[in-house]
Amino acid sequence: MTTQLPSAAPLTAGPQSPMPLPTPRGPVSDTLLRVLAGTTEPAALHEEVAGVLAAPTGSWLEHDDVQLTLTCMYELHYRGLDGVDDDWEWQPDVLAARAELERAVEAELRERVRVDVPVDTSAGAVAQTLFALAAADDGPSMSRWIARRAQRRHLEELLVHRSLYQLKEADPHTWSVPRLGGAPKVALMEIQSDEYGAGDPERQHAALFAQAMRGLGLDDTYGRYVDHVPAITLAHPNVMSMLGLHRRLRGAIVGHLAAFEMTSSIPNRLYGNGMRRVGLGEDVTEYFDEHVEADAVHEQIAGRDMAGRLVEQDPRLGGDVMWGAAVCLALDGWWAQHVLERWEAGEPSLREPLR
């Protein structure tokens, strides 16, 4: 018997529009989309997930089927999927299948990303360790490449890659708000308030990013380019969602946000300079320029008042705070390596051409 759920509500245009249904990339994503359409029993997901996990083929972070499946599963907690009923968000079989995939991804990250835990758990020492971790990152610099060498086509691809997160910027980190209390919560909310426009909907960072996309002639529809980007692009927002949605990983999502803010100001200055170099105007550069000043302030709040004070409150979270920060840096580096290797070879970095 096929599981029956209420029919989907009419779509709402604009900022509330759901992600378009993507094209499947393998047996798991195909089964999930058929389950969400009501044409396949939810229990079928278990068999497909077990089959994929039993035959690993390299990194799960670069596995198109796994990452697209997780993207769709997580999207049920954000704006939803086009034509899919909201009741699927908490369907037990979907959640169980997601948990299996998450265990595989987290296990790989725990194996690949190792970091020392500071002995001194004072707020100042934690912040100092986080800044040192960010400064020591030796991954490839996407922002320097953009500033010096990018042509317009590279900038278009850059925004397409980043649109899968940037059009819902800050939302994965916001899952941690009810998990925190006291000073760390206040610090987090100070950062998030700026991300969401400080009271002005037009100044939301996601809205400024959408403006930049339009300035480059791109479609700013939420999730529009999900079929264009490779697994490694999907992996970072997926990991952010995983960290944010699990209370046991609250230290990791706080550490992730701290590293995110600590490595934002200078790169965004370089991105903006690269775009001005090819003749793009303020409608495109405003998003990046906004982050130069805002994140220079945010990094201090995130390091000491949020992450540092959290570890002071609960020293047991120190290891996950550092690990979450290191995961942020690693994922950004792995993505940059993928993109830059293709650009250096004169190839597009997307799965499908834009035009």
Backbone hydrogen bonds, N-H to C=O, Kabsch-Sander energy under -0.5 kcal/mol:
donor,donor_aa,acceptor,acceptor_aa,energy
5,L,3,T,-0.5
13,A,11,L,-0.5
16,Q,13,A,-0.8
17,S,14,G,-2.3
19,M,80,G,-2.5
30,D,26,G,-2.2
31,T,27,P,-2.1
32,L,28,V,-2.7
33,L,29,S,-2.3
34,R,30,D,-1.8
35,V,31,T,-2.6
36,L,32,L,-2.7
37,A,33,L,-1.1
38,G,35,V,-1.5
39,T,34,R,-2.2
40,T,34,R,-0.9
44,A,41,E,-1.8
45,L,42,P,-2.0
46,H,43,A,-1.0
47,E,43,A,-0.7
48,E,44,A,-1.6
49,V,45,L,-2.7
50,A,46,H,-2.6
51,G,47,E,-2.1
52,V,48,E,-2.1
53,L,49,V,-2.6
54,A,50,A,-1.5
55,A,51,G,-0.5
55,A,52,V,-1.0
62,E,59,S,-0.8
63,H,60,W,-1.1
64,D,62,E,-0.8
67,Q,63,H,-2.7
68,L,64,D,-2.4
69,T,65,D,-2.1
70,L,66,V,-2.4
71,T,67,Q,-2.3
72,C,68,L,-2.3
73,M,69,T,-2.5
74,Y,70,L,-3.0
75,E,71,T,-2.1
76,L,72,C,-0.9
76,L,73,M,-0.7
77,H,74,Y,-2.4
78,Y,75,E,-1.2
80,G,75,E,-2.5
82,D,19,M,-2.9
84,V,81,L,-2.5
88,W,85,D,-1.6
89,E,86,D,-1.9
90,W,87,D,-1.0
91,Q,88,W,-1.5
95,L,91,Q,-2.3
96,A,92,P,-2.5
97,A,93,D,-2.3
98,R,94,V,-2.3
99,A,95,L,-2.3
100,E,96,A,-1.6
101,L,97,A,-1.9
102,E,98,R,-2.9
103,R,99,A,-2.2
104,A,100,E,-1.5
105,V,101,L,-2.3
106,E,102,E,-3.2
107,A,103,R,-2.2
108,E,104,A,-1.9
109,L,105,V,-2.3
110,R,106,E,-2.8
111,E,107,A,-1.7
112,R,108,E,-2.5
113,V,109,L,-2.6
114,R,112,R,-0.7
121,T,119,V,-0.6
126,V,122,S,-2.5
127,A,123,A,-2.3
128,Q,124,G,-2.3
129,T,125,A,-2.3
130,L,126,V,-2.3
131,F,127,A,-2.6
132,A,128,Q,-2.1
133,L,129,T,-2.3
134,A,130,L,-2.3
135,A,131,F,-2.4
136,A,132,A,-1.8
137,D,134,A,-0.9
142,M,140,P,-0.9
145,W,141,S,-1.5
146,I,142,M,-2.5
147,A,143,S,-2.5
148,R,144,R,-1.8
149,R,145,W,-2.9
150,A,145,W,-0.9
150,A,146,I,-0.8
154,H,151,Q,-0.7
155,L,151,Q,-1.8
156,E,152,R,-2.4
157,E,153,R,-2.0
158,L,154,H,-2.5
159,L,155,L,-2.2
160,V,156,E,-1.9
161,H,157,E,-2.7
162,R,158,L,-2.4
163,S,159,L,-1.4
164,L,160,V,-0.6
164,L,161,H,-0.9
165,Y,162,R,-1.3
166,Q,162,R,-3.2
167,L,163,S,-1.5
168,K,165,Y,-2.5
169,E,166,Q,-1.6
171,D,168,K,-2.0
174,T,170,A,-1.6
175,W,171,D,-0.8
175,W,172,P,-0.7
176,S,173,H,-1.6
177,V,174,T,-1.9
179,R,176,S,-1.0
180,L,176,S,-0.7
180,L,177,V,-1.4
185,K,181,G,-0.5
186,V,182,G,-2.0
187,A,183,A,-2.5
188,L,184,P,-2.4
189,M,185,K,-2.5
190,E,186,V,-1.8
191,I,187,A,-1.8
192,Q,188,L,-2.8
193,S,189,M,-2.3
194,D,190,E,-1.2
195,E,191,I,-1.9
196,Y,192,Q,-2.1
197,G,194,D,-1.8
198,A,193,S,-3.2
200,D,197,G,-1.8
203,R,200,D,-2.0
204,Q,201,P,-1.1
205,H,195,E,-2.5
208,L,204,Q,-2.3
209,F,205,H,-2.1
210,A,206,A,-2.1
211,Q,207,A,-2.0
212,A,208,L,-1.9
213,M,209,F,-2.3
214,R,210,A,-2.2
215,G,211,Q,-2.2
216,L,212,A,-1.1
216,L,213,M,-0.7
217,G,214,R,-1.8
218,L,213,M,-2.9
220,D,218,L,-0.5
224,R,221,T,-2.3
226,V,223,G,-1.6
228,H,225,Y,-1.3
229,V,225,Y,-1.1
233,T,230,P,-0.9
234,L,230,P,-1.5
235,A,231,A,-2.1
236,H,232,I,-0.8
238,N,234,L,-1.9
239,V,235,A,-2.8
240,M,236,H,-2.4
241,S,237,P,-2.2
242,M,238,N,-2.5
243,L,239,V,-2.7
244,G,240,M,-2.4
245,L,241,S,-2.3
246,H,242,M,-0.7
247,R,245,L,-0.6
249,L,246,H,-1.6
250,R,247,R,-1.9
253,I,249,L,-2.1
254,V,250,R,-1.7
255,G,251,G,-2.4
256,H,252,A,-2.6
257,L,253,I,-2.2
258,A,254,V,-2.2
259,A,255,G,-2.4
260,F,256,H,-2.6
261,E,257,L,-2.4
262,M,258,A,-2.2
263,T,259,A,-1.3
264,S,261,E,-1.2
265,S,261,E,-0.7
268,N,264,S,-2.4
269,R,265,S,-1.6
270,L,266,I,-2.0
271,Y,267,P,-2.6
272,G,268,N,-2.4
273,N,269,R,-2.2
274,G,270,L,-2.5
275,M,271,Y,-2.0
276,R,272,G,-2.2
277,R,273,N,-2.2
278,V,274,G,-1.1
279,G,276,R,-1.7
280,L,275,M,-2.4
284,V,281,G,-1.4
285,T,281,G,-2.1
286,E,282,E,-2.4
289,D,285,T,-2.8
290,E,286,E,-2.5
291,H,287,Y,-1.1
292,V,288,F,-0.9
292,V,289,D,-0.6
293,E,289,D,-1.0
294,A,290,E,-1.8
295,D,291,H,-1.9
296,A,292,V,-0.6
297,V,293,E,-1.1
297,V,294,A,-0.6
298,H,294,A,-2.4
299,E,295,D,-2.2
300,Q,297,V,-0.7
301,I,297,V,-1.7
302,A,298,H,-3.4
303,G,299,E,-2.0
304,R,300,Q,-2.0
305,D,300,Q,-0.7
306,M,301,I,-1.9
307,A,302,A,-2.7
308,G,303,G,-1.2
309,R,304,R,-1.4
310,L,306,M,-1.7
311,V,307,A,-2.1
312,E,308,G,-1.9
313,Q,309,R,-2.2
314,D,310,L,-2.5
317,L,314,D,-2.4
318,G,315,P,-1.7
321,V,317,L,-2.3
322,M,318,G,-2.1
323,W,319,G,-2.3
324,G,320,D,-3.0
325,A,321,V,-1.8
326,A,322,M,-2.4
327,V,323,W,-2.6
328,C,324,G,-2.0
329,L,325,A,-1.9
330,A,326,A,-2.5
331,L,327,V,-2.8
332,D,328,C,-1.9
333,G,329,L,-2.0
334,W,330,A,-2.7
335,W,331,L,-2.2
336,A,332,D,-2.4
337,Q,333,G,-2.4
338,H,334,W,-1.8
339,V,335,W,-2.3
340,L,336,A,-3.0
341,E,337,Q,-2.1
342,R,338,H,-1.3
343,W,339,V,-2.3
344,E,340,L,-2.9
345,A,341,E,-1.1
346,G,343,W,-1.6
347,E,342,R,-3.2
351,R,228,H,-3.6
352,E,228,H,-0.7
